[in-house]
Amino acid sequence: MTIRQYLRLRSDRYATATFVFLLLVGASAAGAPRILAIRIAIAVVVVAVVAAAFWSLFEIRCPNCAKRMGTAGFWGAVGPVRDPSPRCPHCGISIDAKMPGKPPGLQS
């Protein structure tokens, strides 16, 4: 598995969790009381969760040096394949390199 594949796996996991959250909120909001304050509170929570899911893509740690990859991790996860490929800003490993070990969170 390459680091790019790992980043895409993490991105897909976050996208799936966010989609399921939005479905659950939509289903529960349909039966919620029609009070404006409750609807506004639900909207604020939805925006906060979606923003947190988006922001978490910038916080993905490099599997080589364990520091945050920032924009390199974000574009590696959701962006097109570019030449030259993005590199970790801290240790310089390419995101097309093989994973140095088992990625955190995927140990069996």
Backbone bond lengths (Angstrom), bond angles and torsions (degrees), N, CA, C in turn:
res aa  C-N    CA-C-N  psi(-1)  N-CA   C-N-CA  omega(-1)  CA-C   N-CA-C  phi
1 M - - - 1.442 - - 1.530 108.23 -
2 T 1.325 116.24 133.64 1.463 119.82 177.39 1.526 109.49 -89.80
3 I 1.327 115.60 167.26 1.466 119.99 178.49 1.524 109.87 -64.39
4 R 1.348 117.63 -36.12 1.473 120.77 177.31 1.529 110.73 -60.31
5 Q 1.323 116.87 -44.08 1.464 120.48 178.65 1.528 110.48 -63.16
6 Y 1.323 116.37 -40.19 1.461 120.69 176.97 1.527 110.85 -61.99
7 L 1.338 116.87 -43.61 1.466 120.75 178.86 1.524 111.17 -63.75
8 R 1.316 116.93 -41.10 1.473 120.14 178.79 1.534 110.79 -66.73
9 L 1.336 116.13 -37.48 1.465 119.74 177.09 1.521 110.56 -61.43
10 R 1.334 116.55 -45.19 1.468 120.61 177.31 1.524 110.93 -62.46
11 S 1.326 117.13 -42.99 1.461 121.49 179.39 1.527 110.85 -61.80
12 D 1.319 116.95 -44.29 1.466 120.70 178.89 1.526 111.17 -63.55
13 R 1.323 116.44 -37.85 1.462 120.72 178.82 1.532 110.70 -63.52
14 Y 1.338 116.38 -45.02 1.465 120.49 178.47 1.529 111.02 -65.11
15 A 1.326 117.43 -40.96 1.461 120.89 179.93 1.523 111.02 -64.41
16 T 1.311 117.13 -41.62 1.465 120.90 178.91 1.528 111.02 -64.59
17 A 1.324 116.69 -44.90 1.467 120.10 179.62 1.527 110.98 -63.09
18 T 1.320 117.17 -40.22 1.459 120.64 178.95 1.521 110.67 -66.21
19 F 1.324 117.82 -41.62 1.468 121.57 179.15 1.529 110.78 -63.07
20 V 1.325 117.20 -44.01 1.466 120.60 178.41 1.525 110.01 -63.31
21 F 1.327 117.24 -41.65 1.466 120.90 177.19 1.528 110.78 -59.71
22 L 1.332 117.23 -45.11 1.462 120.15 179.92 1.524 111.86 -64.26
23 L 1.321 117.16 -37.44 1.472 119.86 176.20 1.525 111.54 -63.84
24 L 1.331 116.04 -44.42 1.466 120.06 -179.96 1.525 111.43 -64.94
25 V 1.323 117.10 -41.81 1.467 120.33 178.63 1.522 110.22 -66.16
26 G 1.322 117.17 -40.80 1.460 120.28 178.31 1.518 111.75 -62.28
27 A 1.324 116.65 -41.61 1.458 120.22 179.59 1.529 111.33 -68.29
28 S 1.324 116.55 -39.86 1.469 118.34 -179.61 1.519 111.74 -76.69
29 A 1.312 118.52 -30.65 1.474 121.06 178.80 1.523 111.24 -70.42
30 A 1.321 116.95 -27.45 1.463 120.00 179.24 1.529 110.65 -64.78
31 G 1.317 116.98 -31.94 1.460 120.66 179.87 1.515 113.39 -98.07
32 A 1.333 116.86 0.55 1.467 120.31 -179.06 1.521 110.52 -74.21
33 P 1.313 116.36 157.03 1.468 119.21 177.87 1.532 110.23 -60.77
34 R 1.288 116.21 155.34 1.457 122.05 -176.30 1.532 112.11 -86.40
35 I 1.310 116.91 28.91 1.461 121.36 179.69 1.534 107.68 -80.91
36 L 1.334 116.05 131.02 1.450 121.28 -175.44 1.523 112.41 -59.95
37 A 1.309 119.09 -40.38 1.465 121.95 -178.60 1.529 111.19 -61.71
38 I 1.313 117.46 -39.35 1.463 120.95 178.70 1.524 110.21 -67.11
39 R 1.315 117.27 -41.83 1.467 121.18 179.25 1.533 110.92 -64.39
40 I 1.323 116.77 -39.48 1.462 120.29 178.44 1.532 110.05 -66.51
41 A 1.327 117.26 -41.85 1.470 120.89 178.59 1.523 110.59 -62.13
42 I 1.314 117.55 -41.60 1.468 121.22 178.15 1.523 110.06 -63.24
43 A 1.329 117.17 -42.24 1.463 120.89 179.62 1.525 111.42 -63.50
44 V 1.328 117.05 -40.19 1.466 120.71 179.16 1.526 110.30 -64.79
45 V 1.323 117.66 -42.28 1.468 121.24 179.00 1.532 110.38 -64.02
46 V 1.326 116.73 -42.27 1.465 120.13 179.70 1.523 110.57 -61.95
47 V 1.322 117.19 -46.81 1.462 120.62 179.65 1.534 110.57 -62.20
48 A 1.313 117.63 -41.01 1.465 121.09 -179.89 1.526 111.41 -64.27
49 V 1.316 117.71 -42.41 1.469 120.51 -178.99 1.524 110.95 -68.33
50 V 1.315 117.68 -42.16 1.469 120.48 178.89 1.532 109.94 -65.18
51 A 1.331 117.50 -42.06 1.468 120.66 177.75 1.531 110.88 -63.32
52 A 1.326 117.48 -39.60 1.467 120.82 178.65 1.531 111.12 -65.47
53 A 1.327 117.05 -39.57 1.465 120.48 178.09 1.527 110.32 -64.66
54 F 1.327 116.85 -41.44 1.461 121.06 178.19 1.526 110.35 -65.52
55 W 1.322 116.69 -45.61 1.465 121.49 -178.40 1.531 111.35 -64.63
56 S 1.323 116.89 -32.97 1.463 119.61 -177.78 1.525 112.05 -62.54
57 L 1.333 117.76 -23.66 1.463 119.92 177.35 1.527 111.43 -67.24
58 F 1.327 117.59 -25.67 1.461 121.17 176.49 1.527 111.38 -80.90
59 E 1.321 117.16 -14.58 1.458 122.23 -175.83 1.524 113.39 -99.44
60 I 1.323 118.09 5.50 1.466 120.83 -179.99 1.525 108.83 -64.29
61 R 1.317 115.60 131.81 1.466 120.62 -177.83 1.522 110.96 -86.96
62 C 1.305 114.74 146.43 1.463 121.85 176.85 1.530 108.24 -68.41
63 P 1.328 118.07 130.92 1.464 119.25 178.90 1.527 113.05 -70.82
64 N 1.320 117.10 -12.30 1.465 120.39 -179.61 1.530 111.51 -89.42
65 C 1.354 117.27 -49.65 1.466 119.99 -175.02 1.530 112.97 -112.50
66 A 1.316 118.20 -6.44 1.471 125.09 177.51 1.528 113.68 65.76
67 K 1.330 117.52 19.51 1.462 120.53 174.00 1.521 108.62 -100.25
68 R 1.320 116.82 158.74 1.458 120.75 -177.62 1.527 110.90 -65.45
69 M 1.340 115.64 133.61 1.457 120.22 -177.69 1.525 112.76 -83.55
70 G 1.317 118.41 -18.93 1.459 121.62 177.01 1.515 112.66 64.45
71 T 1.324 116.72 -133.17 1.467 120.50 -176.30 1.525 112.14 -66.62
72 A 1.334 118.15 -29.25 1.470 120.07 177.73 1.526 109.97 -63.70
73 G 1.319 117.28 -40.67 1.464 120.77 177.59 1.511 111.65 -68.51
74 F 1.333 116.76 -40.02 1.461 120.50 179.76 1.527 111.03 -63.67
75 W 1.339 116.76 -52.30 1.463 119.10 -177.87 1.516 112.09 -70.32
76 G 1.307 117.42 -26.90 1.460 119.56 174.34 1.513 112.01 -68.80
77 A 1.336 115.83 -31.39 1.466 120.62 -178.46 1.521 112.60 -81.24
78 V 1.319 117.85 -40.59 1.464 119.82 -172.38 1.518 113.97 -118.09
79 G 1.316 117.99 -10.06 1.457 120.68 -174.34 1.508 113.11 -91.12
80 P 1.333 114.95 174.45 1.468 119.59 177.75 1.529 110.80 -74.31
81 V 1.321 115.54 162.39 1.459 120.75 176.47 1.528 106.96 -74.33
82 R 1.327 115.85 123.39 1.464 120.76 -177.90 1.521 109.69 -119.28
83 D 1.313 114.71 158.95 1.452 120.01 174.75 1.511 107.35 -123.21
84 P 1.280 123.20 119.70 1.461 126.62 2.24 1.527 111.37 -77.33
85 S 1.295 115.55 153.31 1.461 120.03 -178.71 1.531 110.00 -73.16
86 P 1.331 116.61 151.85 1.469 119.60 177.39 1.524 111.40 -61.86
87 R 1.311 114.76 155.33 1.461 121.49 179.84 1.520 109.35 -126.65
88 C 1.308 115.48 156.13 1.456 120.08 174.80 1.531 107.71 -62.42
89 P 1.330 118.04 130.60 1.462 119.19 -178.63 1.526 113.69 -69.96
90 H 1.320 117.92 -12.29 1.464 121.05 -176.72 1.524 113.04 -99.47
91 C 1.341 116.80 -48.48 1.468 118.77 -176.66 1.525 112.47 -108.06
92 G 1.338 118.18 -12.60 1.455 121.67 175.15 1.514 116.20 82.09
93 I 1.335 118.48 7.18 1.462 120.00 179.50 1.531 109.35 -71.42
94 S 1.316 116.99 139.39 1.461 122.39 179.05 1.523 109.44 -74.01
95 I 1.330 116.52 148.14 1.461 118.16 178.71 1.522 111.40 -76.60
96 D 1.332 117.53 -6.96 1.462 120.72 175.40 1.527 112.10 -93.63
97 A 1.331 116.98 3.31 1.468 121.37 177.05 1.528 109.67 -78.18
98 K 1.313 115.26 157.63 1.468 120.14 175.78 1.520 109.28 -66.24
99 M 1.320 115.42 151.08 1.456 120.72 177.97 1.535 108.47 -62.74
100 P 1.347 117.39 135.51 1.460 119.54 -179.83 1.526 113.60 -69.88
101 G 1.300 118.24 -21.28 1.460 123.24 178.95 1.510 107.47 -165.29
102 K 1.308 117.45 -167.12 1.456 119.07 176.26 1.516 108.78 -69.09
103 P 1.338 117.40 133.22 1.452 119.77 179.10 1.517 111.56 -67.00
104 P 1.336 116.81 146.29 1.443 119.27 178.60 1.525 110.57 -61.35
105 G 1.305 117.17 136.70 1.456 120.96 178.97 1.520 113.54 91.56
106 L 1.340 118.52 -7.88 1.463 120.40 -179.67 1.518 111.89 -117.59
107 Q 1.334 117.24 15.40 1.456 119.52 177.73 1.516 109.63 -67.24
108 S 1.332 115.41 141.94 1.465 118.66 179.85 1.500 110.74 -102.71
